[in-house]
Structure formats: C-alpha cells, structure tokens
C-alpha cells in the first residue's frame, strides 16, 4: 500500500519549487494527499480496519498542520496548492 518510488518521484517533480526540492511543504502535502486518497479507498473496502483508520487520521492531521504553516508563511502558495490538489477547507 505504500507509494512506489516512481509515483513518489512523479509527485515530487510536479510539486517542487526548485530543481533540488524534495521537502518543501508543497511536496509534503502532495505526498500525504496521495497516501490519504489511497488509504481512503482501502477503508471503503475494509470498513473494520481500525488500525489503518487511525493512521489515516494521523496523516490528515499532519497535512492540516503543514497547510496551516504554509498559509501563515505564504498565502498565495497555499491557495495555489489547495487549488491544484482539490482540497477543501
């Protein structure tokens, strides 16, 4: 269920802010969003998997903190990222 190296590289390349960027908030949020989507699909098929549900809630919380940080740091980057990922707030 984890992201493959190829998928992760594609996400990093599409959301990075400069050529050697791998850890900016945009990249971290994009990777977490992809993992959240995959885990949500898994939980729709396996509704009694409470251990994975706890992990999902932790990921959502981490993403929320990163988005709050980005919003406080640079509102324009936050709005662009939110629009690109289709995240509601």
C-alpha positions, 0 to 999 in steps of 0.5 A: 500500500505504500507509494512506489518510488516512481509515483513518489518521484512523479509527485515530487517533480510536479510539486517542487519549487526548485530543481533540488526540492524534495521537502518543501511543504508543497511536496509534503502535502502532495505526498500525504494527499496521495497516501490519504486518497489511497488509504481512503479507498482501502477503508471503503473496502475494509470498513473494520480496519481500525488500525489503518483508520487511525493512521489515516487520521494521523496523516490528515492531521499532519497535512492540516498542520503543514497547510496551516504553516504554509498559509501563515508563511505564504498565502498565495502558495497555499491557495495555489496548492489547495487549488491544484490538489482539490482540497477543501477547507 
